[in-house]
């Protein structure tokens, strides 16, 4: 038995019967089931011969591989793995994957277990390639694009979202625009086509968001043309799918639009209003929408109003323990203080808070820049206060305590891990990468 897995009660004989019956009808061997599910053949044999129970993750993987419906899956894996708070963090930019192993990767990211999440997504991609499962390959590639986008591995994110998109186009024998044109509300698509369009939708959404980040926070305006095309494709497809994720397309398009010199607040605000109408009241996505309002005002040099929005967003995001969204929020607050005052100590400490929450990409770069220009004694005092949880660093400890819940890490370990790259005289000035 693999260590660390949970056992729980479930109707074992009924589960074995359902699996064996499906294997017989489809003439599947254990080797084929091993390839499709990722569960070791020895484990499969012991479970199906009644020699041992089947752990919940393995049950979920087996049922997904055999295409069991949700009603049957709920019979044998009835409990929800993640808490409601973890689901809030996972669901921010889209729905939970139906694939239990990809869902596990999403859960791991919500707990800041990035190395484990990468392995989960990559293993699923490799298994789909080995099994010749085009849709599985495309979906796993899309989640790998999302993963790299969250950690601001720009090139890797574009590469994986490109793999996801091109795989769907090849699988359906149509271009992205042709696939979008084929989607009609009045005609129910086949289950395969429906899954394919959902996977394509996610890849376009992730790619659009990543391009928006590069344009706004890295000032790489050469990507504007591609971003406009990608947003157009993403919005058009999600409108035809009537996808709830359309709200996220709209808010990220508004952010990207704010970087254009000739764009107007009234036009951007129109997009944000459309987004808000599609978001549940009081949820984490609404908190991010408020943050976007602050970032947009910052882009348009309306600093006081930008700070007001970002401060409101900070309070709401802290409630949901969304460290990945809070890091950029404090980063922009730090930049606003630098632009609008001479309180460089507070700006620097906000930069450290930001990197303590999410030390990747422009957030980490800004923190390193601030510490590099700081006297050694002041820098050390900031880092000591961060470790001790002194204000304003107490928010890092509070949020990380929630993030660490359910993981093998403690809040202190997460804070200390995020502390190591801050010394600008070390080679760790860039965020660690997962190869």
URQUILIN-V936707 format. One record per residue. N is the residue number from 1. RES is the residue in one letter. PSI is psi in whole degrees, -180 to 180 (none if undefined). Layout:
N,RES,PSI
N,RES,PSI
This chain:
1,X,138
2,X,132
3,X,152
4,X,-9
5,X,148
6,X,141
7,X,150
8,X,167
9,X,137
10,X,158
11,X,94
12,X,-45
13,X,-39
14,X,-39
15,X,-48
16,X,-43
17,X,-42
18,X,-42
19,X,-47
20,X,-39
21,X,-41
22,X,-41
23,X,-41
24,X,-45
25,X,-37
26,X,-1
27,X,44
28,X,141
29,X,168
30,X,-34
31,X,-43
32,X,-42
33,X,-37
34,X,-44
35,X,-42
36,X,-36
37,X,-25
38,X,5
39,X,133
40,X,141
41,X,-36
42,X,-40
43,X,-44
44,X,-44
45,X,-45
46,X,-40
47,X,-46
48,X,-17
49,X,6
50,X,19
51,X,-15
52,X,154
53,X,164
54,X,123
55,X,155
56,X,-40
57,X,-38
58,X,-40
59,X,-46
60,X,-42
61,X,-40
62,X,-46
63,X,-38
64,X,-43
65,X,-34
66,X,1
67,X,29
68,X,142
69,X,167
70,X,-33
71,X,-42
72,X,-41
73,X,-42
74,X,-27
75,X,-36
76,X,-19
77,X,74
78,X,-26
79,X,152
80,X,133
81,X,-45
82,X,152
83,X,168
84,X,-36
85,X,-40
86,X,-38
87,X,-37
88,X,-43
89,X,-37
90,X,-43
91,X,-2
92,X,-44
93,X,24
94,X,177
95,X,165
96,X,139
97,X,146
98,X,-19
99,X,119
100,X,-31
101,X,-38
102,X,-36
103,X,-38
104,X,-39
105,X,-41
106,X,-43
107,X,-42
108,X,-38
109,X,-39
110,X,-21
111,X,10
112,X,25
113,X,72
114,X,-40
115,X,-44
116,X,-38
117,X,-43
118,X,-46
119,X,-38
120,X,-48
121,X,-44
122,X,-39
123,X,-41
124,X,-39
125,X,-48
126,X,-39
127,X,-39
128,X,-39
129,X,-46
130,X,-34
131,X,-4
132,X,28
133,X,97
134,X,-44
135,X,-40
136,X,-39
137,X,-45
138,X,-41
139,X,-46
140,X,-38
141,X,-39
142,X,-42
143,X,-33
144,X,-38
145,X,-42
146,X,-46
147,X,-53
148,X,-33
149,X,-40
150,X,-33
151,X,9
152,X,39
153,X,84
154,X,-54
155,X,-42
156,X,-40
157,X,-45
158,X,-39
159,X,-47
160,X,-38
161,X,-32
162,X,-41
163,X,-43
164,X,-47
165,X,-48
166,X,-33
167,X,-42
168,X,-44
169,X,-43
170,X,-41
171,X,-41
172,X,-10
173,X,30
174,X,157
175,X,168
176,X,-43
177,X,-39
178,X,-39
179,X,-44
180,X,-44
181,X,-27
182,X,-13
183,X,122
184,X,142
185,X,-34
186,X,-22
187,X,121
188,X,126
189,X,163
190,X,162
191,X,-36
192,X,-45
193,X,-39
194,X,-45
195,X,-41
196,X,-44
197,X,-34
198,X,-41
199,X,-43
200,X,-42
201,X,-45
202,X,-44
203,X,-43
204,X,-39
205,X,-45
206,X,-45
207,X,-42
208,X,-45
209,X,-45
210,X,-42
211,X,-39
212,X,-41
213,X,-43
214,X,-39
215,X,-48
216,X,-45
217,X,-18
218,X,-1
219,X,37
220,X,79
221,X,-11
222,X,-18
223,X,-1
224,X,-44
225,X,-46
226,X,-38
227,X,-42
228,X,-44
229,X,-42
230,X,-42
231,X,-40
232,X,-44
233,X,-44
234,X,-46
235,X,-42
236,X,-42
237,X,-45
238,X,-30
239,X,-43
240,X,-34
241,X,-12
242,X,43
243,X,137
244,X,-23
245,X,-6
246,X,-32
247,X,-37
248,X,-36
249,X,-45
250,X,-42
251,X,-35
252,X,-33
253,X,-39
254,X,-41
255,X,-48
256,X,-40
257,X,-32
258,X,-20
259,X,-12
260,X,133
261,X,-38
262,X,6
263,X,152
264,X,145
265,X,-40
266,X,-38
267,X,-40
268,X,-42
269,X,-30
270,X,-41
271,X,-42
272,X,-36
273,X,-42
274,X,-40
275,X,-46
276,X,-37
277,X,-22
278,X,1
279,X,144
280,X,141
281,X,135
282,X,6
283,X,177
284,X,-31
285,X,-36
286,X,-37
287,X,-39
288,X,-34
289,X,-39
290,X,-41
291,X,-43
292,X,-37
293,X,-38
294,X,-43
295,X,-40
296,X,-43
297,X,-37
298,X,-42
299,X,-35
300,X,12
301,X,29
302,X,76
303,X,-42
304,X,-46
305,X,-38
306,X,-45
307,X,-39
308,X,-48
309,X,-45
310,X,-37
311,X,-40
312,X,-43
313,X,-38
314,X,-45
315,X,-43
316,X,-43
317,X,-34
318,X,-36
319,X,-41
320,X,1
321,X,40
322,X,85
323,X,-34
324,X,-29
325,X,-31
326,X,-37
327,X,-54
328,X,-32
329,X,-49
330,X,-33
331,X,-47
332,X,-36
333,X,-42
334,X,-44
335,X,-37
336,X,-42
337,X,-41
338,X,-42
339,X,-30
340,X,-5
341,X,-175
342,X,16
343,X,69
344,X,-26
345,X,-47
346,X,-40
347,X,-42
348,X,-42
349,X,-33
350,X,-36
351,X,-38
352,X,-40
353,X,-46
354,X,-48
355,X,-27
356,X,-28
357,X,-39
358,X,84
359,X,69
360,X,153
361,X,-139
362,X,-26
363,X,-48
364,X,-41
365,X,-42
366,X,-41
367,X,-46
368,X,-41
369,X,-42
370,X,-41
371,X,-31
372,X,-32
373,X,20
374,X,145
375,X,145
376,X,-39
377,X,-39
378,X,-38
379,X,-44
380,X,-36
381,X,-42
382,X,-45
383,X,-37
384,X,-41
385,X,-35
386,X,-48
387,X,-37
388,X,-11
389,X,25
390,X,155
391,X,142
392,X,12
393,X,-4
394,X,-29
395,X,-32
396,X,-45
397,X,-40
398,X,-47
399,X,-43
400,X,-27
401,X,-39
402,X,-42
403,X,-39
404,X,-15
405,X,126
406,X,-6
407,X,167
408,X,-5
409,X,157
410,X,165
411,X,-41
412,X,-40
413,X,-40
414,X,-41
415,X,-43
416,X,-38
417,X,-39
418,X,-11
419,X,-30
420,X,-34
421,X,0
422,X,-17
423,X,112
424,X,-12
425,X,4
426,X,163
427,X,-4
428,X,23
429,X,-19
430,X,151
431,X,148
432,X,149
433,X,153
434,X,121
435,X,none
